[in-house]
Amino acid sequence: MVEKVDTLVIGGGQAGIAMSEHLSRVGIPHLVLERHRIAERWRTERWDNLVANGPAWHDRFPGQTFDDLPPDAFPSKDRIVRYFEDYAARIAAPLRCGVEVTALRPRDGGGFVADTSAGRFEAARVVCATGPFQKPLIPAMVPETAGLMQIHSAGYRNPAQLPDGAVMVVGAGSSGAQIADELARAGRRVFLSVGPHDRPPRAYRGKDFVWWLGALGKWDARARTPGTEHVTIAVSGARGGHTVDFRDLAALGITLVGRTEGHEAGRLRFAADLQANIRAGDANYLSVLDEADAYVAAQGLDFPAEPQARVFPPDPACVTDPVLSLDLAAEGITTIIWATGYGFDYGWMKLDALDAQGRPDHREGVSSRVPGLYFLGLPWLTRRSSAFIWGAWRDAADLADRMAGDSGAVRAAE
């Protein structure tokens, strides 16, 4: 048996649900396939105490609020899952869970064939909405024979999951910084490897950072500043939301080290860049404050001044006299948590749709190589906001309109 559908959407997370809403709006028949459950990565690939990094008024689709939360609260991961479940039910999304696409290939005569765990599907068009968090990346640096527990941040749940002993967290973006903080507060001895990063204020002059991104036009930025393609962002909604300052983490007892460079004979080696990375993060932080102050002045807004926001605590000893290598056994380190990001995994896509680096080759979500193939939910798909909840919704609206126009053109030609 082969099931035929006009448009197949692969992925039932935020991007797939948003795509379904807008395909229904423009009258395009479709089916959404999700290999596990709605928003599965929020359920099983996040730590227990994770909350959104944006407030409830912001990290949502325009048509539905978190009605049981204050607007400035940071929703828990479980509340976010329920939000998407409720949303999918409200829009009556034609979604089938527990159906994994194992191969997507061209169909003779045009369109696509999708082989799945529930049989074969044929579609005129396909939207790949599998998101950016596909394959956790762990550097091939510390051998398994080192006798350590090594997990990616996607596999971390809580401190009790880890064996007794000190913990090395590699990567100081939002995940690494928050996990290190949680472990230190649980009484663990923690080392945190800090590479280049952006470090925005959680809030400034009475407005959350995400509000400032909108006011300053940064959500709509169409391309990253050259040289910042891989710079991570350290921001947190934990404990009601706070600005991440690595000096504060050092005050908790966390030992900061520079970017992790290698491992030899039981020792981790670090770059001598910790202080430079801290300074660059401070510069990023201050640049946001400068732009916000200029905006307030230009608009004549009566926002409260916040001079204390520019006052930093002194550098701790681990910054002024950095550790450049660690004997893991001597320091009692039994676990390494790699908060080192994700890569794409399109092994199931039997199409000439990827570039030389294995990334989708597209223009604003429309495949540059394969007619009828679309992508949604990827970082910088169209703008800075694309991988965020409301950004994916906006991109889905644009993509659905484009697809409706393409359908009209095909019908007119016929």
C-alpha positions as CSV (number, residue, x, y, z in Angstrom):
1,M,0.0,0.0,0.0
2,V,1.2,3.5,-0.9
3,E,-0.4,6.5,0.7
4,K,-0.5,9.7,-1.4
5,V,-0.5,13.2,-0.1
6,D,0.0,16.6,-1.7
7,T,2.6,17.8,0.9
8,L,4.5,15.8,3.4
9,V,6.0,17.5,6.5
10,I,8.7,15.6,8.2
11,G,9.0,16.5,11.9
12,G,6.4,17.2,14.6
13,G,8.2,19.9,16.7
14,Q,7.7,23.6,16.6
15,A,8.5,23.9,12.9
16,G,6.3,21.1,11.8
17,I,3.3,22.3,13.8
18,A,3.8,25.9,12.5
19,M,4.0,24.6,9.0
20,S,0.8,22.6,9.4
21,E,-1.1,25.7,10.6
22,H,0.0,27.7,7.6
23,L,-0.5,25.0,5.0
24,S,-4.1,24.6,6.3
25,R,-4.5,28.4,6.1
26,V,-3.6,28.4,2.4
27,G,-5.6,25.3,1.7
28,I,-2.7,22.9,0.9
29,P,-3.5,19.2,1.9
30,H,-0.7,17.8,4.0
31,L,0.4,15.2,6.5
32,V,2.9,15.7,9.3
33,L,5.0,12.7,10.3
34,E,6.8,12.6,13.7
35,R,9.1,9.7,14.5
36,H,8.4,9.8,18.2
37,R,6.0,12.3,20.0
38,I,5.2,15.9,19.6
39,A,8.2,18.0,20.7
40,E,10.2,14.9,21.5
41,R,13.5,16.7,21.9
42,W,12.0,18.8,24.7
43,R,10.8,15.7,26.4
44,T,13.9,13.4,26.3
45,E,16.9,15.4,25.2
46,R,16.9,18.1,27.8
47,W,17.8,18.2,31.5
48,D,15.1,18.0,34.1
49,N,15.3,21.6,35.3
50,L,15.6,23.2,31.9
51,V,13.4,26.2,31.3
52,A,13.1,28.4,28.1
53,N,15.7,31.1,27.7
54,G,13.0,33.5,26.7
55,P,9.9,34.7,28.7
56,A,6.4,33.3,28.2
57,W,5.2,36.4,26.4
58,H,7.9,35.9,23.8
59,D,8.7,32.2,23.3
60,R,5.4,31.2,21.7
61,F,3.3,31.3,18.6
62,P,1.3,34.5,18.1
63,G,-2.1,32.7,18.4
64,Q,-1.8,31.1,21.8
65,T,-0.3,32.2,25.1
66,F,0.9,30.3,28.1
67,D,-2.3,31.2,29.9
68,D,-1.4,29.7,33.3
69,L,1.9,31.6,33.5
70,P,2.9,35.2,34.2
71,P,4.1,36.8,31.0
72,D,7.6,37.3,32.4
73,A,7.9,33.6,33.6
74,F,10.2,31.2,31.9
75,P,8.3,28.1,30.9
76,S,9.6,24.7,32.0
77,K,10.4,22.1,29.3
78,D,7.3,20.1,30.3
79,R,5.1,23.1,30.0
80,I,6.5,23.8,26.5
81,V,5.7,20.2,25.5
82,R,2.1,20.7,26.7
83,Y,1.9,24.0,24.8
84,F,2.8,22.3,21.5
85,E,0.4,19.4,22.2
86,D,-2.4,21.8,22.9
87,Y,-1.6,23.9,19.9
88,A,-1.5,20.9,17.5
89,A,-4.9,19.8,18.9
90,R,-6.4,23.3,18.5
91,I,-5.4,23.6,14.9
92,A,-6.4,20.0,14.2
93,A,-2.9,19.3,12.7
94,P,-3.0,16.1,10.6
95,L,-0.1,14.6,12.6
96,R,0.9,11.0,12.9
97,C,3.4,10.1,15.7
98,G,5.6,7.1,15.9
99,V,6.3,7.2,12.2
100,E,10.0,7.4,11.2
101,V,11.1,8.4,7.8
102,T,13.9,6.0,6.8
103,A,14.5,7.2,3.3
104,L,13.3,10.1,1.1
105,R,14.0,9.8,-2.6
106,P,12.8,11.1,-5.9
107,R,9.7,9.7,-7.5
108,D,9.7,8.8,-11.2
109,G,7.9,11.5,-13.0
110,G,8.4,14.1,-10.2
111,G,7.7,14.4,-6.5
112,F,9.0,12.2,-3.7
113,V,8.7,8.8,-2.2
114,A,9.2,8.4,1.6
115,D,9.8,5.0,3.0
116,T,8.8,5.0,6.7
117,S,8.3,2.6,9.6
118,A,4.6,2.7,8.7
119,G,4.8,2.1,5.0
120,R,5.4,4.1,1.9
121,F,4.2,7.6,1.2
122,E,4.2,9.6,-2.1
123,A,4.1,13.4,-2.1
124,A,4.3,16.2,-4.6
125,R,6.2,18.3,-2.1
126,V,8.1,17.7,1.1
127,V,9.0,20.1,4.0
128,C,11.9,19.0,6.1
129,A,11.1,20.4,9.6
130,T,13.5,18.3,11.6
131,G,15.2,21.2,13.3
132,P,18.8,22.0,14.1
133,F,19.4,19.6,17.0
134,Q,19.9,16.4,15.0
135,K,23.2,14.9,16.0
136,P,25.0,15.7,19.3
137,L,28.6,16.4,18.6
138,I,31.3,15.0,20.9
139,P,34.9,15.7,19.8
140,A,37.1,12.6,19.4
141,M,39.4,13.9,22.1
142,V,39.3,11.8,25.2
143,P,39.4,8.0,24.6
144,E,36.8,5.7,26.1
145,T,39.7,3.9,27.8
146,A,40.2,6.9,30.0
147,G,37.7,5.4,32.4
148,L,35.5,8.5,32.6
149,M,31.8,9.0,32.0
150,Q,31.4,11.1,28.9
151,I,28.0,12.4,27.8
152,H,26.7,15.2,25.6
153,S,24.6,17.9,27.2
154,A,21.7,16.2,25.4
155,G,22.1,13.2,27.7
156,Y,22.4,15.1,30.9
157,R,19.4,15.0,33.3
158,N,20.4,15.9,36.8
159,P,23.4,15.7,39.2
160,A,22.3,12.4,40.7
161,Q,22.7,10.8,37.3
162,L,26.5,11.3,37.5
163,P,29.0,9.2,39.4
164,D,30.6,10.7,42.5
165,G,33.5,13.0,41.8
166,A,34.3,16.3,40.0
167,V,32.8,17.2,36.7
168,M,34.4,18.8,33.6
169,V,31.9,20.8,31.5
170,V,33.2,21.6,28.0
171,G,31.4,24.5,26.3
172,A,30.0,27.6,27.9
173,G,27.0,28.5,25.9
174,S,23.5,28.5,27.5
175,S,23.5,24.7,28.1
176,G,27.1,24.5,29.4
177,A,26.8,27.5,31.7
178,Q,23.5,26.4,33.1
179,I,24.5,22.8,33.7
180,A,27.8,23.9,35.4
181,D,25.8,26.3,37.6
182,E,23.3,23.5,38.6
183,L,26.1,21.1,39.4
184,A,27.9,23.6,41.6
185,R,24.8,24.4,43.5
186,A,24.3,20.7,44.1
187,G,27.7,20.6,45.8
188,R,29.8,19.2,43.0
189,R,33.3,20.4,42.2
190,V,33.1,21.8,38.7
191,F,35.5,22.8,36.0
192,L,34.1,24.8,33.0
193,S,35.8,25.3,29.7
194,V,34.9,28.7,28.3
195,G,35.5,29.5,24.6
196,P,34.4,32.5,22.5
197,H,30.9,33.6,23.3
198,D,28.4,36.4,23.3
199,R,27.1,37.3,26.7
200,P,24.0,39.5,26.5
201,P,22.2,41.0,29.5
202,R,19.1,39.1,30.7
203,A,17.3,42.4,31.0
204,Y,18.2,46.1,30.9
205,R,16.4,49.3,31.8
206,G,13.2,47.3,32.6
207,K,13.1,45.3,29.3
208,D,14.1,41.7,28.7
209,F,16.9,41.0,26.3
210,V,14.5,39.5,23.7
211,W,12.6,42.8,23.7
212,W,15.8,44.7,23.0
213,L,16.6,42.4,20.1
214,G,13.3,43.3,18.6
215,A,13.5,47.0,19.3
216,L,17.1,47.2,17.9
217,G,16.1,45.2,14.7
218,K,18.4,42.3,15.5
219,W,15.8,39.6,15.2
220,D,15.4,40.5,11.6
221,A,19.1,40.5,10.8
222,R,19.5,38.5,7.6
223,A,23.0,37.3,8.1
224,R,25.5,36.9,10.9
225,T,28.4,39.3,11.2
226,P,31.4,37.8,9.4
227,G,33.5,35.8,11.8
228,T,30.7,35.1,14.3
229,E,29.1,32.1,12.5
230,H,30.0,29.7,15.3
231,V,30.0,32.0,18.4
232,T,27.8,30.6,21.1
233,I,25.4,32.7,23.3
234,A,25.3,32.5,27.1
235,V,21.9,33.4,28.4
236,S,19.7,31.9,31.0
237,G,16.1,31.7,32.1
238,A,16.9,29.6,35.2
239,R,15.9,30.8,38.7
240,G,13.6,33.4,37.2
241,G,16.2,34.6,34.6
242,H,19.5,36.2,35.1
243,T,22.5,37.5,33.2
244,V,25.3,34.9,32.8
245,D,28.6,36.3,34.1
246,F,31.3,33.7,34.4
247,R,32.9,35.6,37.3
248,D,29.7,34.8,39.2
249,L,30.2,31.1,38.4
250,A,33.7,31.3,39.7
251,A,32.4,32.8,42.9
252,L,30.3,29.6,43.3
253,G,33.5,27.6,43.3
254,I,33.6,26.7,39.6
255,T,37.1,26.7,38.1
256,L,37.1,28.4,34.7
257,V,39.5,27.3,32.1
258,G,40.0,28.3,28.4
259,R,38.9,26.5,25.3
260,T,39.7,22.8,25.4
261,E,42.4,21.9,22.9
262,G,43.4,18.3,23.5
263,H,44.1,15.3,25.8
264,E,47.3,13.4,26.4
265,A,48.2,10.9,29.0
266,G,45.3,11.6,31.3
267,R,45.6,15.4,31.1
268,L,43.3,17.9,29.3
269,R,45.0,20.8,27.7
270,F,43.4,24.3,27.4
271,A,44.2,27.4,25.3
272,A,45.6,30.4,27.0
273,D,42.5,32.4,25.9
274,L,40.3,32.5,29.0
275,Q,40.8,36.1,29.9
276,A,40.4,37.2,26.2
277,N,37.2,35.2,25.9
278,I,35.8,36.9,29.1
279,R,36.8,40.3,27.8
280,A,35.2,39.7,24.4
281,G,32.0,38.5,26.2
282,D,32.0,41.7,28.2
283,A,32.4,43.8,25.1
284,N,29.4,42.1,23.5
285,Y,27.4,42.7,26.7
286,L,28.4,46.4,26.8
287,S,27.6,46.8,23.1
288,V,24.0,45.8,23.8
289,L,23.8,48.3,26.6
290,D,25.3,51.0,24.4
291,E,22.8,50.4,21.6
292,A,19.9,50.3,24.1
293,D,21.0,53.6,25.6
294,A,21.2,55.2,22.2
295,Y,17.7,53.8,21.3
296,V,16.2,55.2,24.5
297,A,17.7,58.6,23.8
298,A,16.7,58.7,20.2
299,Q,13.1,57.6,21.0
300,G,12.8,59.9,24.1
301,L,11.7,57.0,26.3
302,D,11.3,57.2,30.0
303,F,13.2,54.0,30.8
304,P,14.9,53.9,34.2
305,A,18.7,54.3,34.0
306,E,20.8,51.3,35.2
307,P,24.4,52.4,35.8
308,Q,25.1,49.4,37.9
309,A,24.7,47.2,34.9
310,R,28.1,48.4,33.7
311,V,29.9,47.4,36.9
312,F,31.7,44.0,36.8
313,P,33.1,42.1,39.7
314,P,36.9,41.6,39.7
315,D,38.4,38.7,37.8
316,P,38.9,35.6,39.9
317,A,42.3,33.9,40.3
318,C,41.4,31.3,37.7
319,V,41.1,34.0,35.1
320,T,44.1,36.1,36.0
321,D,46.3,33.0,36.5
322,P,44.7,30.5,34.2
323,V,45.0,26.7,34.4
324,L,46.4,25.4,31.1
325,S,46.2,21.7,31.8
326,L,44.5,19.4,34.2
327,D,45.4,15.9,35.5
328,L,41.9,14.4,35.4
329,A,42.6,11.7,37.9
330,A,44.5,14.0,40.3
331,E,41.6,16.4,40.3
332,G,39.1,13.7,40.9
333,I,37.2,14.3,37.6
334,T,35.0,11.3,36.9
335,T,32.6,12.9,34.3
336,I,33.0,15.0,31.2
337,I,29.9,16.7,29.9
338,W,30.3,17.9,26.3
339,A,28.1,21.0,25.7
340,T,29.6,21.2,22.2
341,G,26.5,21.6,20.0
342,Y,24.9,19.6,17.3
343,G,25.4,18.7,13.7
344,F,23.0,17.8,10.9
345,D,22.1,14.2,10.1
346,Y,20.4,13.8,6.7
347,G,21.5,10.2,6.1
348,W,17.9,9.3,5.3
349,M,17.7,11.9,2.6
350,K,18.5,10.2,-0.7
351,L,18.4,13.5,-2.7
352,D,21.1,15.9,-4.1
353,A,19.9,18.5,-1.6
354,L,23.0,19.2,0.5
355,D,26.1,21.3,0.1
356,A,29.7,20.1,0.5
357,Q,29.5,20.5,4.3
358,G,26.3,18.3,4.5
359,R,24.0,21.3,5.1
360,P,20.8,22.0,3.3
361,D,21.4,24.0,0.1
362,H,18.5,26.4,0.1
363,R,17.4,30.0,-0.3
364,E,15.1,31.1,2.4
365,G,13.9,27.6,3.0
366,V,13.4,26.7,-0.7
367,S,15.8,24.0,-1.9
368,S,18.3,25.3,-4.5
369,R,18.8,21.9,-6.0
370,V,15.5,19.9,-5.7
371,P,12.2,21.3,-6.9
372,G,9.4,20.8,-4.4
373,L,11.7,20.4,-1.4
374,Y,11.6,22.9,1.5
375,F,13.4,23.3,4.8
376,L,12.1,25.0,8.0
377,G,13.3,25.6,11.5
378,L,17.0,25.9,10.8
379,P,19.2,28.6,12.3
380,W,19.3,31.7,10.0
381,L,16.9,30.1,7.5
382,T,15.8,33.6,6.6
383,R,16.9,35.7,9.6
384,R,18.2,35.6,13.2
385,S,14.9,34.5,14.6
386,S,14.4,31.5,12.4
387,A,15.3,28.7,14.8
388,F,13.2,30.2,17.7
389,I,9.6,29.3,18.3
390,W,7.9,32.4,17.0
391,G,10.6,32.8,14.3
392,A,9.8,29.3,12.9
393,W,6.1,30.3,12.9
394,R,6.8,33.4,10.8
395,D,9.1,31.5,8.4
396,A,6.3,28.9,8.0
397,A,3.9,31.6,7.1
398,D,6.2,32.9,4.3
399,L,6.9,29.4,3.1
400,A,3.3,28.4,2.9
401,D,2.5,31.5,0.9
402,R,5.3,30.7,-1.4
403,M,4.1,27.1,-1.8
404,A,0.5,28.3,-2.5
405,G,1.8,30.6,-5.2
406,D,3.9,27.9,-6.7
407,S,0.8,25.6,-6.8
408,G,-1.2,28.3,-8.5
409,A,1.5,28.8,-11.1
410,V,1.5,25.0,-11.8
411,R,-2.3,24.9,-12.1
412,A,-2.2,27.9,-14.5
413,A,0.4,26.2,-16.6
414,E,-1.7,23.0,-16.8
